[in-house]
Amino acid sequence: MTAVKLLEAKIPKNLYIEIEERVRLGLFLTESEVISSALRKAFAEEAREFLKRSIKSVGVSKKSMLNEWKRIRG
């Protein structure tokens, strides 16, 4: 298991209700799993948007990216 750190956070009541609901529905086992999943998703989306902006700012085309991907994948 990955090492974990305990983090205490204050969140709005409506978000807490959403977290509890996901656990109640069986989508997650614990509130911690809900929060960890949401954070991973948010960070991934943020990274994806950053990469899109970075690629666009240096003028890399979608076609050249796909060609490079195909070359790497073989």
Backbone bond lengths (Angstrom), bond angles and torsions (degrees), N, CA, C in turn:
res aa  C-N    CA-C-N  psi(-1)  N-CA   C-N-CA  omega(-1)  CA-C   N-CA-C  phi
1 M - - - 1.442 - - 1.523 109.84 -
2 T 1.309 115.89 144.88 1.450 121.89 178.38 1.523 110.26 -68.75
3 A 1.318 115.27 142.32 1.461 119.07 176.64 1.525 109.17 -61.80
4 V 1.304 116.79 142.09 1.457 120.70 -178.75 1.525 110.42 -124.83
5 K 1.305 115.56 156.63 1.453 122.80 175.00 1.518 106.72 -122.93
6 L 1.295 116.05 141.81 1.455 121.67 177.49 1.521 108.56 -82.43
7 L 1.327 115.92 131.30 1.457 121.65 179.77 1.519 108.40 -131.45
8 E 1.289 115.71 126.24 1.456 120.28 176.61 1.516 107.64 -98.46
9 A 1.326 116.96 132.74 1.462 120.70 -179.45 1.517 110.00 -141.29
10 K 1.298 115.23 146.10 1.458 120.62 174.42 1.523 107.19 -97.18
11 I 1.340 116.01 129.16 1.459 120.14 179.18 1.526 108.99 -129.57
12 P 1.307 116.34 154.47 1.464 119.20 178.25 1.536 111.31 -60.98
13 K 1.320 115.14 148.81 1.462 120.94 -176.76 1.525 111.46 -57.47
14 N 1.337 117.71 -39.70 1.472 119.86 -178.71 1.529 111.75 -62.42
15 L 1.336 118.03 -35.12 1.468 120.20 176.79 1.521 110.98 -70.04
16 Y 1.327 115.69 -38.94 1.468 119.37 178.17 1.524 110.23 -62.12
17 I 1.316 116.92 -40.61 1.470 120.92 177.98 1.531 109.86 -61.83
18 E 1.327 117.44 -41.00 1.477 121.28 177.67 1.526 110.67 -62.56
19 I 1.312 116.66 -41.85 1.471 121.23 179.02 1.527 109.90 -62.76
20 E 1.320 116.29 -49.13 1.468 120.21 178.88 1.527 111.86 -58.87
21 E 1.312 116.65 -38.83 1.465 120.92 -179.24 1.527 111.54 -63.60
22 R 1.312 116.95 -40.87 1.470 120.07 179.18 1.527 111.49 -64.81
23 V 1.330 115.97 -36.01 1.471 119.82 176.49 1.531 109.26 -70.03
24 R 1.324 116.54 -44.47 1.462 120.75 -179.43 1.530 111.76 -59.85
25 L 1.330 116.46 -38.24 1.464 121.18 179.62 1.528 112.67 -74.79
26 G 1.334 116.62 -9.58 1.457 120.37 179.77 1.515 114.05 85.12
27 L 1.327 116.57 11.15 1.463 119.58 178.09 1.523 111.09 -70.57
28 F 1.323 116.11 -29.10 1.457 123.53 177.74 1.519 108.27 -138.37
29 L 1.324 116.62 155.44 1.462 120.21 178.97 1.524 112.40 -81.66
30 T 1.325 116.59 -34.48 1.463 120.63 -176.10 1.522 111.13 -138.79
31 E 1.319 114.89 163.76 1.461 120.27 175.30 1.529 110.50 -62.21
32 S 1.326 116.52 -36.84 1.473 119.98 178.89 1.520 111.80 -59.73
33 E 1.335 116.66 -39.59 1.468 119.85 178.40 1.522 111.39 -63.71
34 V 1.326 117.18 -39.91 1.466 121.00 178.31 1.521 109.95 -60.44
35 I 1.310 115.68 -49.07 1.464 120.60 -177.05 1.521 111.13 -65.77
36 S 1.317 117.42 -43.80 1.470 120.67 178.89 1.526 110.87 -60.98
37 S 1.316 116.54 -43.95 1.464 120.82 179.62 1.530 110.93 -62.67
38 A 1.325 116.13 -44.72 1.465 120.19 -179.66 1.524 111.24 -63.55
39 L 1.321 117.07 -40.30 1.464 120.12 179.15 1.525 111.54 -67.02
40 R 1.348 116.76 -43.68 1.475 118.98 178.09 1.522 110.72 -58.94
41 K 1.333 116.34 -44.48 1.463 120.50 -179.99 1.529 111.00 -63.36
42 A 1.315 117.14 -45.24 1.461 120.77 -179.67 1.530 111.43 -62.68
43 F 1.339 116.62 -43.29 1.462 119.77 179.16 1.531 111.27 -65.63
44 A 1.328 117.37 -39.12 1.470 120.89 178.96 1.522 110.40 -64.30
45 E 1.332 117.49 -44.01 1.466 121.01 179.02 1.529 110.82 -63.22
46 E 1.322 116.41 -40.95 1.457 120.85 178.57 1.535 110.90 -63.39
47 A 1.328 116.62 -42.49 1.466 120.90 179.07 1.526 110.83 -64.85
48 R 1.337 116.48 -40.92 1.460 121.00 179.21 1.528 110.52 -61.68
49 E 1.325 117.17 -44.79 1.462 120.95 178.59 1.527 111.29 -64.65
50 F 1.320 116.93 -39.50 1.462 120.66 177.35 1.528 110.61 -61.04
51 L 1.341 116.11 -45.25 1.464 119.54 179.44 1.521 111.49 -63.81
52 K 1.326 117.22 -40.96 1.470 120.19 177.97 1.526 110.72 -59.06
53 R 1.336 116.20 -47.42 1.472 120.10 179.77 1.525 111.22 -64.02
54 S 1.329 116.68 -41.33 1.470 120.47 -179.13 1.516 111.17 -64.32
55 I 1.315 116.35 -44.29 1.464 120.81 -179.59 1.522 110.49 -63.76
56 K 1.339 115.37 -43.04 1.463 119.77 -179.92 1.525 110.81 -64.13
57 S 1.333 117.24 -38.83 1.467 120.78 -176.51 1.526 112.65 -68.15
58 V 1.326 118.41 -25.79 1.464 120.00 178.32 1.525 112.13 -97.23
59 G 1.334 116.76 0.49 1.453 120.77 173.55 1.515 115.94 80.88
60 V 1.312 117.72 27.17 1.462 120.61 177.26 1.525 108.14 -83.68
61 S 1.324 116.25 127.89 1.464 119.42 -178.46 1.523 111.23 -85.43
62 K 1.316 114.44 158.35 1.463 120.22 177.85 1.530 109.77 -61.87
63 K 1.325 116.72 -39.42 1.461 121.58 -179.55 1.527 111.18 -62.05
64 S 1.328 116.99 -44.59 1.467 119.37 -179.43 1.529 110.60 -67.54
65 M 1.329 117.13 -34.94 1.472 119.74 176.86 1.521 110.63 -64.70
66 L 1.325 116.99 -44.03 1.466 120.69 179.69 1.528 111.06 -64.40
67 N 1.330 116.38 -40.52 1.467 120.08 177.76 1.527 110.92 -62.49
68 E 1.318 116.89 -41.82 1.468 120.63 178.48 1.527 110.20 -65.37
69 W 1.330 116.86 -41.83 1.465 121.46 178.14 1.528 110.31 -59.48
70 K 1.315 116.84 -45.42 1.474 121.01 179.22 1.518 110.67 -63.10
71 R 1.350 117.08 -40.05 1.449 121.35 -179.95 1.522 110.58 -63.32
72 I 1.315 116.48 -43.85 1.455 121.57 -178.90 1.532 110.87 -66.76
73 R 1.321 116.18 -43.40 1.461 121.63 -177.00 1.533 112.86 -72.24
74 G 1.310 114.96 -20.63 1.471 118.60 176.87 1.444 114.11 81.22
